[in-house]
Amino acid sequence: MTLEELETILRNWVLETYQKREHTETQMAPEDRWRGSGVLPRLPENEEQLDLLLLHPRRRYKVHQEGIRFEGAWYQHALLGDSVGEAVTIRYDPQVNVSGQAER
């Protein structure tokens, strides 16, 4: 069996069996429950926004008066001013070093 064949089998099982089968605890199929929730996903407007959403790893850092210290460098922005003393989640591209250069 090829990887593509396995992927097809799994995709079909999730979409045609799992999503349509009634869950014993909720008494609803996952697909019906999701559709009835009224929650619509907010999709990114372009590829750049999608790339930003997919950046990882995500870490929490405390905001200091000086900004956020990450990998030996300080990062500052006016929007951080209201968060001094709090922890915020950052996302970054691990293939780009602190100087902004892509690592090879």
TAQUIPE-V761998 format. One record per residue. N is the residue number from 1. RES is the residue in three letters. OMEGA is omega in whole degrees, -180 to 180 (* if undefined). Layout:
n={N N}
res={RES RES}
omega={OMEGA OMEGA}
//
This chain:
n={1 2 3 4 5 6 7 8 9 10 11 12 13 14 15 16 17 18 19 20 21 22 23 24 25 26 27 28 29 30 31 32 33 34 35 36 37 38 39 40 41 42 43 44 45 46 47 48 49 50 51 52 53 54 55 56 57 58 59 60 61 62 63 64 65 66 67 68 69 70 71 72 73 74 75 76 77 78 79 80 81 82 83 84 85 86 87 88 89 90 91 92 93 94 95 96 97 98 99 100 101 102 103 104}
res={MET THR LEU GLU GLU LEU GLU THR ILE LEU ARG ASN TRP VAL LEU GLU THR TYR GLN LYS ARG GLU HIS THR GLU THR GLN MET ALA PRO GLU ASP ARG TRP ARG GLY SER GLY VAL LEU PRO ARG LEU PRO GLU ASN GLU GLU GLN LEU ASP LEU LEU LEU LEU HIS PRO ARG ARG ARG TYR LYS VAL HIS GLN GLU GLY ILE ARG PHE GLU GLY ALA TRP TYR GLN HIS ALA LEU LEU GLY ASP SER VAL GLY GLU ALA VAL THR ILE ARG TYR ASP PRO GLN VAL ASN VAL SER GLY GLN ALA GLU ARG}
omega={179 177 179 178 177 179 179 179 -180 179 180 -180 -179 -175 -174 -178 -175 -176 -175 -178 -180 179 -175 -178 -177 -177 178 173 180 -179 -180 -180 180 -179 -180 -177 -177 -180 177 -180 176 -177 177 -177 -178 -178 180 178 177 178 180 179 -176 179 178 -6 176 179 176 179 178 178 178 176 -178 -177 179 177 -177 179 174 -180 177 177 -177 174 -179 -179 179 -176 -180 -176 -179 -178 -180 174 178 178 176 173 180 178 -177 179 177 -178 -175 -178 179 -179 177 177 -179 *}
//
